[in-house]
Amino acid sequence: MPLLTLAAVCLSALMFGLEISSVPVILPTLERVLHADFRQVQWVMNAYTIACTTVLMATGTLADRFGRRRMFAVSTVAFGVTSLACGLVRNTPLLIASRFLQGMSGGAMLICQIAVLSHQFQDPMERGRAFGMWGIVFGIGLGFGPIVGGAIVALASWPWVFLVHVPLAAVNGLAIAHAVTESRDPEARTLDTIGIVTLSLATLCVATYLTQGPDLGFGSPTAWGLITVGVLSAAAFVIAEMRAVRPMFDFSVFRIRNFSGAIMGSMGMNFSFWPFMIYLPIYFQSGLGYDSVHAGWSLLAYTLPTVVFPPLGERLSLRYAPRFVIPSGLFTIGLGFSFMLLGSRAGHPSWLTMLPGCLLAGIGLAVTNTPVTNTTTGSVSSTRAGMASGIDMSARLISLAINIALMGSLLVSGVAMHLAASLGSGDGRRVHALALSLVAGEAVTSLGSDPGLAHAALTHGFAIVMLYGALGAGVLGLASLWLFGSKQ
């Protein structure tokens, strides 16, 4: 039953996408209702992202070894159970712990989606259509998550942002049991335990260092301890994989030009589009003065193309080959960021001046996303689909974690530079605190009588971030084009 199989995969993709993008809109509510401080509220998001990155490669290996349908069903049920826990807890530490467990099950569920699609749809045309539909549904979850989350809070209460996944997971578990064919790698007789432990530890330490470095202090003993353990674990992982008979992370796949070129596409999207999705609403609200409703509608220009255009990306990929489509998609994202930069510099910036850039970036993402996933898994044998999808998603989420931190740092630094030059202040701590307040959308009364100073500082900071996004997508587009090569 291919249609029911595709429906089961798409429903889990919708759940995963909604959980990423709907939770940020309830963070102010959590801060008020649970009496949480700002650092704890940050961890509600960070726990989910970090947990996702720690299980990706391990899940691919376990799925190859014990069966992809089995792992898909187990991770889906676990996602429902942990979502129930998130909705029932009433204190912040327990919510953070539940979010970490939810992130682990969500990351495992995501890897299994890709592995199941790759095995279940062997024909290139059918696989292209399947991944195109998967991309549409995944985009719907990510794009409309903020609106869905806000509506749930307005009509019910914040726990239902989590609880809504409980019945969805139950229904999807039944669909997986009846529609998905079991598959596994017959050669995966042993587990790469050392590889699983070292990569998970390295990812956890590096992601925690990047996300919590500003609070800990990048030069503090705790931060140095995290990065040291992370680097040593990464080195141990590389050594273990090079020596393993059946490695979890098979470095030989990078000799396949299509695989390596597609991985550059995975990283390029997360050097630009996805991390900026977190900061663009800040620009609409703090930079342009829109309220949350208008900012949400303005954000649709950025996210709606990711819902509409994935089938176009697959059709172009089948007609012109991924080696042209993926780099072209990254170049389109970079062009979109360039147009957003120009729009933010207009005499009277508004959502209209930002519209062309937002649309171009969204179209570029939609054209790139599903061909990347289809190419990485289609470049290797179907028996190693779990491993290939694990590398793909690891590249995505690890680069996403890095660039969320980098974009935030660039934004605050850019705002602080403009404030320091305008105020003539040599007090770095005071200027940095003012910059953080502006980026957080708080009213700052210490900026003097110039009402345009806050807007100018934010515009300067966002210009740096948009330039970074344009360069990141463009450079990785060139790298992807070079790695694909001129031959099929």
Buried (B, 14 or more C-beta within 10 A) or exposed (E): EEEEBBBBBBBBBBBBBBBBBBBBBBBEBBBEBBEBEEEBBBBBBBBBBBBBBBBBBBBBBBBBBBBBBBBBBBBBBBBBBBBBBBBEBEEBEBBBBBBBBBBBBBBBBBBBBBBBBBBBBEEEEBBBBBBBBBBBBBBBBBBBBBBBBBBBBEEEBBBBBBBBBBEBBEEBBEBBEEBBEEBBBEEBEEBBEBBBBBBBBBBBBBBBBBBBBBEBEEEEEBBBEBBEBBBBBBEBBBEBBEEBEBBBBBEEBEEBBBBBBBBBBBBBBBBBBBBBBBBBBBBBBBBBEBEBEBBBEBBBBBBBBBBBBBBBBBBBBBEEBBBBBBBBBBBBBBBBBBBBBBBBBEEEBBBEBBBBBBBBBBBBBBBBBBBBBBBBBBBBEBBBBBBBBBBBBBBBBBBBBBBBBBBBBBBBBBBBBBBBEBBEEEEEEBBBBBBBBBBEEEEBEEBEEEEEBBBBBBBBBBBBBBBBBBBBBBBBBBBBBBBBEEEE
